[in-house]
């Protein structure tokens, strides 16, 4: 991930800080996004795992349960918007 996408180290995750990481996951794994839109098994789990791993790397620590939930929620929101754009 480019340096410009780094989250502030040691800080609590904020929704605005997530977007560069999550859009990177979406960009780097378009095949899984297409699979998620098509309801292919395993695609959501893969994308969710990549999102948590990316955020964890950027903050340099494990994420709390609340932070993981925030990552998954924001990723789901982004994916739903992509899905609406494709279907709409």
C-alpha positions as CSV (number, residue, x, y, z in Angstrom):
1,X,0.0,0.0,0.0
2,X,1.5,3.4,-0.8
3,X,2.7,5.6,2.0
4,X,0.0,8.1,1.4
5,X,-2.6,5.5,2.4
6,X,-1.1,4.9,5.9
7,X,-3.3,5.3,8.9
8,X,-1.9,7.3,11.8
9,X,0.1,4.8,13.9
10,X,-1.0,4.2,17.5
11,X,-4.2,6.2,16.9
12,X,-7.7,4.8,17.1
13,X,-9.2,3.9,13.8
14,X,-11.6,6.5,12.3
15,X,-14.0,5.9,9.5
16,X,-12.3,8.5,7.3
17,X,-9.0,6.8,7.8
18,X,-10.4,3.5,6.6
19,X,-11.4,4.5,3.1
20,X,-7.9,4.5,1.6
21,X,-7.2,1.1,2.9
22,X,-10.6,-0.3,2.0
23,X,-10.5,1.1,-1.5
24,X,-7.1,-0.4,-1.9
25,X,-8.5,-3.8,-1.0
26,X,-11.4,-3.4,-3.4
27,X,-9.0,-2.2,-6.2
28,X,-6.5,-5.0,-5.6
29,X,-9.1,-7.8,-5.5
30,X,-11.7,-6.9,-8.1
31,X,-12.2,-10.5,-8.9
32,X,-13.5,-11.1,-5.3
33,X,-15.7,-8.0,-5.5
34,X,-17.3,-9.4,-8.7
35,X,-17.7,-12.7,-6.9
36,X,-19.3,-11.0,-3.9
37,X,-21.7,-9.2,-6.2
38,X,-22.5,-12.6,-7.7
39,X,-22.9,-14.2,-4.2
40,X,-20.0,-16.6,-4.7
41,X,-19.0,-18.4,-1.5
42,X,-15.9,-17.1,0.3
43,X,-15.6,-13.7,-1.3
44,X,-16.9,-11.7,1.6
45,X,-14.7,-13.6,4.1
46,X,-11.7,-13.0,1.8
47,X,-12.4,-9.3,1.4
48,X,-13.2,-8.8,5.1
49,X,-9.9,-10.6,6.1
50,X,-7.9,-8.5,3.7
51,X,-9.5,-5.3,5.0
52,X,-8.7,-6.2,8.7
53,X,-5.1,-7.2,7.7
54,X,-4.6,-4.0,5.8
55,X,-5.8,-1.9,8.7
56,X,-3.8,-3.9,11.2
57,X,-0.6,-3.4,9.2
58,X,-1.2,0.3,9.0
59,X,-1.7,0.9,12.7
60,X,0.9,-1.6,13.7
61,X,-1.2,-3.5,16.2
62,X,-4.2,-5.8,16.4
63,X,-7.6,-4.3,16.1
64,X,-10.1,-4.3,18.9
65,X,-13.4,-6.1,18.3
66,X,-15.1,-2.7,17.9
67,X,-12.5,-1.6,15.3
68,X,-12.9,-4.9,13.3
69,X,-16.7,-4.3,13.3
70,X,-16.1,-0.8,12.0
71,X,-13.8,-2.1,9.3
72,X,-16.4,-4.7,8.2
73,X,-19.3,-2.3,8.3
74,X,-17.5,0.3,6.2
75,X,-16.3,-2.3,3.7
76,X,-19.9,-3.6,3.4
77,X,-21.2,-0.1,2.8
78,X,-18.6,0.5,0.1
79,X,-19.4,-2.9,-1.6
80,X,-23.1,-2.2,-1.5
81,X,-22.5,1.2,-3.2
82,X,-20.5,-0.6,-5.9
83,X,-23.2,-3.2,-6.3
84,X,-25.9,-0.5,-6.7
85,X,-23.7,1.2,-9.3
86,X,-23.3,-1.9,-11.3
87,X,-26.9,-3.0,-11.0
88,X,-28.3,0.6,-11.4
